[in-house]
């Protein structure tokens, strides 16, 4: 029968307890507190050119329209974007929908880089709902980690935007 010295057992337990206590006092690297994220606000205008590469052939139902998007942003966001839009419905009767993705490249409040925007719009009985979000993980360079949403307003033939966004603190 193998006997263990009680003094060695107590010493081992004490060392383990002290080690665990020391580890518990240090935050885990992935659980450390992050700097608070502040929501930022950008606004301005943009010019847009739509170029229809053509409608898809529809065997039944409504044709799907495809459009290239080229934008020039002015204001807090200075840059350009290129994208693609798909649409369907009967806008002349006030009912349609569209989805789009565009890649924005430029400077946002002094931060240079690019990010993608995803659009989803519905027009029903003349009223509309539009959601435009920054695609998660799409930010590059000084815009890496950008998150947010854009509001687009069209009034008197002029386009304007408001972008509510966050950027991680510089490392």
C-alpha positions as CSV (number, residue, x, y, z in Angstrom):
1,X,0.0,0.0,0.0
2,X,1.4,3.4,-1.0
3,X,1.1,6.0,1.7
4,X,1.1,9.7,0.9
5,X,2.7,12.1,3.3
6,X,-0.1,14.4,4.7
7,X,2.2,17.4,4.7
8,X,2.9,17.0,1.0
9,X,-0.8,16.8,0.2
10,X,-1.6,19.9,2.2
11,X,1.3,21.8,0.5
12,X,0.1,20.7,-2.9
13,X,-3.4,21.8,-2.2
14,X,-2.2,25.2,-0.9
15,X,0.0,25.7,-4.0
16,X,-3.0,24.9,-6.3
17,X,-5.3,27.2,-4.4
18,X,-2.8,30.1,-4.6
19,X,-2.3,29.5,-8.3
20,X,-6.1,29.5,-8.9
21,X,-6.4,32.7,-6.8
22,X,-3.7,34.4,-8.8
23,X,-5.3,33.5,-12.1
24,X,-8.7,34.6,-11.0
25,X,-7.4,38.1,-10.3
26,X,-6.2,38.6,-13.9
27,X,-8.9,39.1,-16.6
28,X,-8.8,36.6,-19.4
29,X,-7.6,38.4,-22.6
30,X,-10.8,37.7,-24.5
31,X,-13.0,38.9,-21.6
32,X,-11.2,42.1,-20.8
33,X,-13.3,45.3,-20.9
34,X,-13.5,47.0,-24.2
35,X,-13.6,50.7,-24.7
36,X,-17.2,52.0,-24.9
37,X,-18.4,52.2,-28.5
38,X,-19.8,55.6,-29.5
39,X,-22.4,55.9,-32.2
40,X,-21.4,58.4,-34.8
41,X,-23.5,60.4,-37.3
42,X,-22.6,61.3,-40.8
43,X,-24.7,63.0,-43.4
44,X,-24.6,64.5,-46.9
45,X,-25.8,64.1,-50.4
46,X,-25.1,61.7,-53.3
47,X,-25.5,61.5,-57.0
48,X,-26.6,58.2,-58.5
49,X,-26.5,56.8,-62.0
50,X,-28.5,53.7,-62.8
51,X,-27.5,51.7,-65.8
52,X,-29.9,48.8,-66.8
53,X,-27.9,45.9,-68.1
54,X,-31.3,44.3,-69.0
55,X,-34.2,42.4,-67.6
56,X,-34.1,38.7,-67.1
57,X,-36.4,36.6,-69.3
58,X,-39.4,35.6,-67.2
59,X,-41.3,32.5,-68.3
60,X,-44.2,33.4,-66.0
61,X,-44.9,36.3,-63.7
62,X,-43.0,39.5,-63.3
63,X,-39.6,40.1,-64.9
64,X,-36.6,40.8,-62.7
65,X,-34.8,44.0,-63.6
66,X,-31.1,44.3,-63.1
67,X,-29.3,47.7,-62.7
68,X,-25.8,48.8,-62.2
69,X,-25.3,51.5,-59.5
70,X,-22.7,54.2,-59.6
71,X,-22.8,56.8,-56.8
72,X,-20.7,59.8,-55.8
73,X,-21.0,60.7,-52.1
74,X,-20.6,64.2,-50.7
75,X,-20.5,65.5,-47.1
76,X,-19.2,63.5,-44.1
77,X,-18.7,60.6,-46.5
78,X,-16.6,61.6,-49.5
79,X,-16.3,58.7,-52.0
80,X,-17.8,56.6,-54.7
81,X,-19.7,53.3,-54.8
82,X,-20.4,50.6,-57.4
83,X,-23.1,48.1,-57.0
84,X,-25.9,45.9,-58.4
85,X,-29.6,46.1,-57.9
86,X,-32.3,43.6,-58.6
87,X,-36.0,44.7,-58.7
88,X,-39.4,43.3,-59.5
89,X,-43.0,44.5,-59.4
90,X,-45.1,47.2,-60.9
91,X,-43.8,50.6,-59.6
92,X,-46.2,52.4,-61.9
93,X,-49.0,51.0,-59.7
94,X,-47.1,51.6,-56.5
95,X,-46.0,48.1,-55.8
96,X,-42.4,46.8,-56.2
97,X,-39.4,45.6,-54.3
98,X,-35.6,45.7,-54.7
99,X,-32.4,44.4,-53.2
100,X,-28.9,45.8,-53.8
101,X,-25.3,45.5,-52.7
102,X,-22.9,48.3,-53.2
103,X,-19.2,48.7,-52.4
104,X,-18.4,52.2,-51.0
105,X,-14.8,53.5,-51.2
106,X,-13.7,56.8,-49.7
107,X,-13.2,58.8,-46.5
108,X,-15.7,58.8,-43.7
109,X,-15.1,61.5,-41.1
110,X,-11.3,61.3,-41.7
111,X,-11.2,57.5,-41.9
112,X,-10.2,56.0,-45.3
113,X,-11.2,52.6,-46.5
114,X,-14.2,50.8,-47.9
115,X,-17.3,48.9,-46.8
116,X,-20.4,47.3,-48.3
117,X,-24.0,48.4,-48.0
118,X,-26.9,46.0,-48.3
119,X,-30.3,47.4,-49.4
120,X,-33.8,45.9,-49.1
121,X,-36.8,48.0,-50.2
122,X,-40.5,47.4,-50.5
123,X,-43.1,49.7,-52.1
124,X,-46.7,48.8,-51.4
125,X,-49.7,50.9,-52.4
126,X,-47.4,53.9,-52.9
127,X,-45.8,53.7,-49.4
128,X,-42.3,52.3,-48.9
129,X,-40.0,50.7,-46.4
130,X,-36.3,50.8,-46.9
131,X,-33.5,49.2,-44.9
132,X,-29.8,49.8,-45.7
133,X,-27.2,48.3,-43.4
134,X,-23.4,48.1,-43.4
135,X,-22.5,44.5,-44.2
136,X,-20.8,43.0,-41.2
137,X,-17.1,42.3,-41.7
138,X,-17.0,44.3,-45.0
139,X,-14.9,47.3,-43.7
140,X,-11.3,47.7,-44.8
141,X,-8.3,49.8,-43.8
142,X,-9.4,52.5,-41.3
143,X,-13.0,51.4,-41.6
144,X,-12.3,47.9,-40.4
145,X,-15.0,46.9,-38.0
146,X,-17.6,49.5,-39.1
147,X,-21.2,48.7,-38.3
148,X,-24.3,50.7,-38.8
149,X,-27.3,51.7,-40.9
150,X,-28.0,54.3,-43.6
151,X,-31.2,56.3,-44.2
152,X,-31.8,57.5,-47.7
153,X,-34.1,60.4,-48.4
154,X,-35.2,61.5,-51.9
155,X,-36.8,64.9,-52.0
156,X,-37.3,67.1,-55.1
157,X,-35.2,64.8,-57.2
158,X,-32.2,65.2,-54.8
159,X,-30.7,62.3,-52.8
160,X,-29.4,62.6,-49.3
161,X,-28.1,60.2,-46.6
162,X,-27.7,59.8,-42.9
163,X,-25.4,57.2,-41.7
164,X,-25.5,56.1,-38.0
165,X,-22.4,54.0,-37.4
166,X,-19.8,52.7,-35.0
167,X,-16.1,52.1,-35.4
168,X,-13.9,50.2,-33.0
169,X,-11.3,52.2,-31.0
170,X,-7.9,52.2,-32.7
171,X,-5.5,49.5,-31.3
